[in-house]
Amino acid sequence: MQARQTRITGIILIVLGIVAVFKLWWLLPAALLALGGAVIYRRQRAIGRVAEAVQALLWGVGLAALLLADFIFPGVLILGGVSLLLRGREGDMDARLRTMVARLRRAPATSAPQSAPPPPVTVIAENERPATNETIRL
């Protein structure tokens, strides 16, 4: 547990340093909302409350996106409507989300161009060699 806390503290310090250097303080509230939604999602899903987990992720990430887009009031209305329409289907949405994340983890980060297959190699046995007037020195 101690190593995990140390790692998390180190990551937080690095992120805060990057934010300070590039003056990205305006990103912190949105990042905290998205991170909060993701943390609540993981905790609620771990205890078997999938519906609450999906709703928490929707609201956390949704509010973060609305904050970044400066679309708060009408966006909250839209987000509320999406939340109501999602009720009862959280299990399906969770399965889709997990499938999408699994696909993203398996996909290569960059797709390198495929090279042409090597030309076929022909192996000639010792007794099948064509007769040439060349002398082979050993």
C-alpha positions in Angstrom: 0.0 0.0 0.0 2.9 2.4 0.8 4.4 2.0 -2.7 1.1 2.7 -4.3 0.6 5.9 -2.3 4.1 7.0 -3.1 3.5 6.4 -6.8 0.2 8.4 -6.7 1.8 11.2 -4.8 4.7 11.3 -7.4 2.2 11.4 -10.3 0.2 14.2 -8.6 3.4 16.3 -8.1 4.5 15.8 -11.7 1.1 16.8 -13.0 1.0 19.9 -10.8 4.5 20.8 -12.0 3.4 20.6 -15.6 0.3 22.6 -14.9 2.4 25.3 -13.2 5.0 25.5 -15.9 2.5 25.7 -18.8 -0.1 27.8 -16.8 -2.9 25.3 -17.3 -4.7 26.0 -14.0 -8.0 26.4 -15.8 -7.8 22.6 -16.6 -7.8 21.5 -13.0 -11.5 21.7 -12.2 -12.4 19.7 -15.4 -9.7 17.2 -14.7 -10.9 16.8 -11.1 -14.5 16.2 -12.2 -13.4 13.6 -14.8 -11.1 11.9 -12.3 -13.8 11.9 -9.6 -16.3 10.3 -12.0 -13.7 7.6 -12.9 -12.8 6.9 -9.3 -16.5 6.6 -8.2 -17.1 4.4 -11.2 -14.4 2.0 -10.2 -15.5 1.9 -6.6 -19.2 1.4 -7.3 -18.5 -1.2 -9.9 -16.2 -3.1 -7.5 -19.0 -3.4 -5.0 -21.5 -4.5 -7.7 -23.5 -1.3 -8.2 -23.1 -1.0 -11.9 -26.0 1.4 -12.4 -24.6 3.9 -9.9 -21.1 3.4 -11.4 -22.2 4.2 -14.9 -24.2 7.3 -13.8 -21.3 8.6 -11.8 -19.0 8.2 -14.8 -21.5 9.9 -17.1 -21.9 12.9 -14.8 -18.2 13.2 -13.9 -16.9 13.1 -17.4 -19.9 14.9 -18.8 -19.6 17.9 -16.5 -15.9 18.0 -17.2 -16.5 18.2 -20.9 -19.2 20.9 -20.4 -16.9 22.9 -18.2 -14.2 22.8 -20.9 -16.6 23.7 -23.6 -18.1 26.5 -21.6 -21.6 25.0 -22.2 -22.7 24.6 -18.6 -26.5 25.4 -18.3 -27.8 23.9 -21.6 -25.3 21.1 -21.2 -26.6 20.1 -17.8 -30.1 19.9 -19.2 -28.8 17.6 -22.0 -26.8 15.6 -19.6 -29.8 15.2 -17.3 -31.8 14.0 -20.3 -29.2 11.5 -21.3 -29.0 10.3 -17.7 -32.8 9.7 -17.6 -32.7 7.9 -20.9 -29.9 5.7 -19.7 -31.8 4.5 -16.6 -32.3 0.8 -16.8 -29.7 0.3 -19.5 -26.7 0.9 -17.4 -25.6 -2.7 -17.6 -25.6 -2.6 -21.4 -23.7 0.7 -21.5 -21.2 -0.7 -19.0 -20.6 -3.7 -21.2 -20.1 -1.5 -24.3 -17.7 0.7 -22.4 -15.6 -2.2 -21.2 -15.5 -3.6 -24.8 -14.4 -0.3 -26.2 -11.7 0.1 -23.5 -10.5 -3.4 -24.2 -10.3 -2.7 -27.9 -8.3 0.5 -27.3 -5.8 -1.3 -25.0 -5.2 -4.0 -27.6 -4.9 -1.6 -30.6 -1.4 -0.5 -31.4 -0.7 3.1 -30.6 0.7 3.8 -34.1 0.1 1.6 -37.1 3.4 1.0 -38.9 3.0 0.4 -42.6 3.1 -3.3 -43.5 6.2 -4.3 -45.4 5.9 -6.6 -48.4 6.4 -10.3 -47.6 9.9 -11.6 -48.4 10.3 -13.4 -51.7 10.1 -17.1 -51.5 13.4 -19.0 -51.0 14.1 -22.0 -53.2 16.3 -24.7 -51.7 18.2 -26.9 -54.1 19.4 -30.2 -52.9 23.1 -31.1 -53.5 22.3 -33.7 -56.1 19.8 -31.4 -58.0 22.3 -28.6 -58.7 22.5 -27.7 -62.3 25.7 -28.5 -64.0 27.8 -25.4 -64.5 31.4 -25.1 -65.4 32.3 -23.5 -62.1 34.8 -24.9 -59.7 34.0 -24.6 -56.1 37.0 -24.3 -53.8 36.8 -25.3 -50.2 
